[in-house]
Amino acid sequence: MVTFDFGRKNFVVVGASSGIGRQVALELSRSGANVLAIGRNLERLDALRQASPVSLIKHPPRIFTEQLDVTTATADEWSAVLENFTSAVGKINGGVYTAGIWGLTPLNAFDVQLAHKIFDTSFWGAVNFVQASTRKRFALEGSSFVVMSSIAGDFAGKSLFAYSAAKAAIQTAVKSFASELVRGKHRINSVAPAIVKTEMLQNELFAESDKLLSRHLLGLSTPFDVAGMILFLLSERAALITGQNFFVDGGYVVGSFE
């Protein structure tokens, strides 16, 4: 298994209470990093903090937690949670935004509130996080950031216009952000999974479709699979990669054209 050394580094993970975000937070901590885990579910965040690795070294890595609703958080609220973390451990080396929700939005009968919430969570929440966390007061020069997209951003499905549009917007924003953040020698990339075995999708009927499952030539991805790509992009081995989008799709794109 590929491992990374993030000893004495500090990262922020948004959407860390479950799924991909939780996996990333745990792997970063186990690789030696201090982690600020941000999410809405305080109980799950507490469980995540307790799951962080036990170490005998003098200053072991720690998981800090903050409860925040990314759809309503103000610039001051983002600054406050980042200030709490950086004042305790120092400036950050990067961050990951995994917060997102899924839902069907058929054109002729969609829930307007749901459509806006999907966009607010997946897109505007990510924009606000990147804007706040890349400021000089919080981020070290040369920090790396990863935000979540989806293959739906390139291959929009029926009744998924809000979700697909939000994920496509993320990919476009990343390209634009990369040219601005280079001033601080920062990098930013997006990761685009297909269907991932997470709690968010476990009750969705479409996830059980034999036809849909068969398109994933290597099977459905897990949070562990996606976290591997994210950790690589955060690492120094990806030092020359920015403004890019990476599929982690289990062969879905190839399988769709069989």
C-alpha positions as CSV (number, residue, x, y, z in Angstrom):
1,M,0.0,0.0,0.0
2,V,1.3,3.5,-0.9
3,T,1.8,5.6,2.2
4,F,2.6,9.3,2.6
5,D,4.5,11.2,5.3
6,F,2.6,14.3,6.4
7,G,4.5,14.6,9.7
8,R,4.3,18.1,11.2
9,K,1.9,19.3,8.5
10,N,-1.6,20.8,9.0
11,F,-4.6,20.2,6.8
12,V,-8.3,21.2,6.8
13,V,-11.0,18.7,5.7
14,V,-14.5,19.9,5.1
15,G,-17.3,17.4,5.1
16,A,-15.3,15.1,7.4
17,S,-18.1,13.7,9.4
18,S,-18.7,10.8,6.9
19,G,-17.8,9.2,3.6
20,I,-14.7,10.4,1.7
21,G,-14.1,13.3,4.0
22,R,-13.9,11.1,7.1
23,Q,-11.5,8.7,5.3
24,V,-9.2,11.5,4.2
25,A,-9.1,13.0,7.7
26,L,-8.2,9.7,9.2
27,E,-5.5,8.9,6.6
28,L,-4.0,12.3,7.0
29,S,-3.9,11.9,10.8
30,R,-2.4,8.5,10.5
31,S,0.2,9.9,8.2
32,G,1.3,12.4,10.8
33,A,-0.7,15.5,10.1
34,N,-2.8,17.7,12.4
35,V,-6.3,17.8,10.9
36,L,-9.1,20.3,11.3
37,A,-12.3,18.2,10.6
38,I,-15.2,20.4,9.7
39,G,-18.8,19.1,9.4
40,R,-22.4,19.5,10.4
41,N,-22.8,16.4,12.6
42,L,-21.2,17.0,15.9
43,E,-21.7,13.5,17.2
44,R,-19.9,12.0,14.2
45,L,-17.1,14.6,14.4
46,D,-16.6,13.6,18.0
47,A,-16.4,9.9,17.0
48,L,-13.8,10.8,14.3
49,R,-11.6,12.7,16.8
50,Q,-11.7,9.6,19.1
51,A,-10.7,7.4,16.2
52,S,-7.5,9.3,15.6
53,P,-4.3,7.2,16.1
54,V,-2.7,6.9,19.5
55,S,0.9,7.8,19.5
56,L,3.7,7.7,22.1
57,I,5.7,10.6,20.6
58,K,5.8,13.9,22.5
59,H,3.7,15.8,20.0
60,P,1.4,13.4,18.3
61,P,-0.9,14.5,15.4
62,R,-4.3,15.6,16.5
63,I,-7.8,15.8,14.9
64,F,-9.5,19.0,15.8
65,T,-13.2,19.4,15.0
66,E,-15.5,22.3,14.2
67,Q,-19.2,22.3,13.5
68,L,-20.1,24.4,10.5
69,D,-22.9,24.5,7.9
70,V,-21.2,25.4,4.6
71,T,-24.4,26.6,3.0
72,T,-24.9,29.4,5.5
73,A,-21.4,30.1,6.9
74,T,-20.2,33.7,6.6
75,A,-16.7,34.8,5.8
76,D,-16.3,35.7,9.5
77,E,-17.3,32.2,10.5
78,W,-14.9,30.6,8.1
79,S,-12.1,32.8,9.4
80,A,-13.0,31.9,13.0
81,V,-12.7,28.2,12.6
82,L,-9.5,28.5,10.7
83,E,-8.1,31.0,13.3
84,N,-8.8,28.5,16.1
85,F,-6.9,25.8,14.3
86,T,-3.9,27.7,13.0
87,S,-3.4,29.4,16.4
88,A,-3.1,26.0,17.9
89,V,-0.9,24.2,15.4
90,G,0.4,26.8,12.9
91,K,-0.5,27.7,9.3
92,I,-2.0,25.0,7.1
93,N,-0.3,23.1,4.3
94,G,-3.6,22.6,2.4
95,G,-7.2,21.5,2.5
96,V,-9.8,19.3,1.1
97,Y,-13.4,20.1,0.4
98,T,-15.7,17.0,0.2
99,A,-19.0,18.4,1.4
100,G,-21.9,17.6,-1.0
101,I,-25.4,16.4,-1.4
102,W,-27.1,14.4,-4.1
103,G,-30.7,14.6,-5.4
104,L,-32.8,14.2,-8.5
105,T,-33.9,17.4,-10.2
106,P,-36.1,16.6,-13.2
107,L,-36.6,19.7,-15.3
108,N,-40.4,19.5,-15.2
109,A,-40.9,18.8,-11.5
110,F,-37.8,19.7,-9.5
111,D,-37.7,21.0,-5.9
112,V,-36.2,24.5,-6.2
113,Q,-34.9,24.4,-2.6
114,L,-33.2,21.1,-3.2
115,A,-31.6,22.4,-6.4
116,H,-30.3,25.5,-4.7
117,K,-29.0,23.5,-1.7
118,I,-27.1,21.1,-4.0
119,F,-25.4,24.1,-5.7
120,D,-24.8,25.9,-2.4
121,T,-23.2,22.8,-0.8
122,S,-21.1,21.5,-3.7
123,F,-20.1,24.8,-5.4
124,W,-20.5,27.9,-3.3
125,G,-19.4,26.2,-0.1
126,A,-16.2,25.1,-1.9
127,V,-15.6,28.6,-3.3
128,N,-16.0,30.1,0.2
129,F,-13.6,27.6,1.7
130,V,-10.9,28.1,-0.9
131,Q,-11.2,31.9,-0.6
132,A,-10.8,31.8,3.2
133,S,-8.2,29.0,3.5
134,T,-5.8,30.3,0.9
135,R,-5.3,33.7,2.7
136,K,-1.7,34.4,3.8
137,R,-2.8,34.6,7.5
138,F,-3.9,30.9,7.3
139,A,-1.9,29.1,4.5
140,L,1.8,28.5,4.1
141,E,3.3,29.2,0.7
142,G,3.0,26.2,-1.6
143,S,-0.1,24.7,0.0
144,S,-2.2,22.2,-1.9
145,F,-6.0,22.1,-2.1
146,V,-8.4,19.5,-3.5
147,V,-12.1,19.9,-4.1
148,M,-14.6,17.3,-5.0
149,S,-16.2,17.1,-8.4
150,S,-17.9,14.1,-10.1
151,I,-18.0,12.3,-13.4
152,A,-21.5,13.9,-13.5
153,G,-19.7,17.1,-14.3
154,D,-18.7,15.7,-17.6
155,F,-21.4,13.1,-18.2
156,A,-24.7,14.6,-17.0
157,G,-27.4,12.1,-16.3
158,K,-31.1,12.3,-16.6
159,S,-32.8,14.5,-13.9
160,L,-29.4,15.5,-12.5
161,F,-29.0,19.0,-13.9
162,A,-28.4,20.7,-10.5
163,Y,-25.9,18.2,-9.3
164,S,-24.1,17.9,-12.7
165,A,-24.0,21.7,-13.2
166,A,-22.5,22.2,-9.7
167,K,-19.8,19.6,-10.3
168,A,-19.0,21.0,-13.8
169,A,-18.8,24.5,-12.2
170,I,-16.2,23.1,-9.7
171,Q,-14.0,21.9,-12.5
172,T,-14.1,25.2,-14.3
173,A,-13.5,27.2,-11.1
174,V,-10.5,25.1,-10.3
175,K,-8.9,26.0,-13.6
176,S,-9.5,29.7,-12.9
177,F,-8.4,29.5,-9.2
178,A,-5.1,27.8,-10.2
179,S,-4.0,30.8,-12.2
180,E,-4.7,33.1,-9.2
181,L,-3.4,30.9,-6.4
182,V,0.0,30.4,-8.1
183,R,0.9,33.8,-6.7
184,G,1.2,32.1,-3.4
185,K,2.7,29.0,-5.1
186,H,-0.5,27.2,-4.1
187,R,-1.9,24.3,-6.1
188,I,-5.6,23.3,-6.5
189,N,-7.1,20.3,-8.2
190,S,-10.4,18.4,-8.3
191,V,-11.2,14.7,-8.0
192,A,-14.2,13.3,-9.9
193,P,-15.5,9.9,-8.7
194,A,-18.3,7.9,-10.2
195,I,-20.6,6.1,-7.7
196,V,-18.8,5.7,-4.4
197,K,-20.0,3.4,-1.6
198,T,-20.9,6.0,1.0
199,E,-23.7,6.6,3.4
200,M,-25.1,9.4,1.2
201,L,-25.9,6.9,-1.6
202,Q,-26.6,3.7,0.3
203,N,-30.4,4.2,0.2
204,E,-30.7,5.4,-3.4
205,L,-32.4,3.0,-5.8
206,F,-30.3,4.0,-8.7
207,A,-27.2,2.6,-6.9
208,E,-28.7,-0.9,-7.1
209,S,-29.3,-0.8,-10.9
210,D,-27.5,-3.7,-12.5
211,K,-27.0,-1.8,-15.7
212,L,-25.4,1.1,-13.9
213,L,-23.3,-1.1,-11.7
214,S,-22.0,-3.0,-14.8
215,R,-20.6,0.2,-16.2
216,H,-18.1,0.3,-13.4
217,L,-15.6,-2.2,-15.0
218,L,-13.6,-2.4,-11.8
219,G,-16.5,-2.2,-9.4
220,L,-17.8,0.7,-7.3
221,S,-15.2,2.9,-5.7
222,T,-14.9,3.2,-1.9
223,P,-13.8,6.2,0.2
224,F,-10.5,4.5,0.6
225,D,-10.0,4.5,-3.2
226,V,-10.8,8.1,-3.6
227,A,-8.7,9.2,-0.6
228,G,-5.6,7.7,-2.2
229,M,-5.8,10.2,-5.1
230,I,-6.6,13.1,-2.8
231,L,-3.6,12.3,-0.6
232,F,-1.3,12.1,-3.6
233,L,-2.5,15.5,-4.8
234,L,-1.8,16.9,-1.4
235,S,1.7,15.5,-1.3
236,E,4.9,16.9,-2.7
237,R,4.9,14.2,-5.4
238,A,2.2,16.2,-7.1
239,A,4.2,19.5,-6.8
240,L,3.8,20.3,-10.5
241,I,0.1,19.4,-10.8
242,T,-2.5,22.2,-10.6
243,G,-5.8,23.2,-12.3
244,Q,-6.6,19.6,-13.2
245,N,-9.5,17.2,-12.7
246,F,-8.9,13.5,-12.0
247,F,-11.4,10.7,-12.5
248,V,-11.5,7.9,-9.9
249,D,-14.4,6.1,-11.6
250,G,-13.8,2.3,-11.5
251,G,-13.8,2.3,-15.3
252,Y,-17.2,3.9,-15.5
253,V,-16.4,6.3,-18.4
254,V,-14.9,3.4,-20.5
255,G,-17.7,1.1,-19.5
256,S,-20.4,3.6,-20.6
257,F,-19.2,3.3,-24.2
258,E,-19.1,-0.5,-24.4
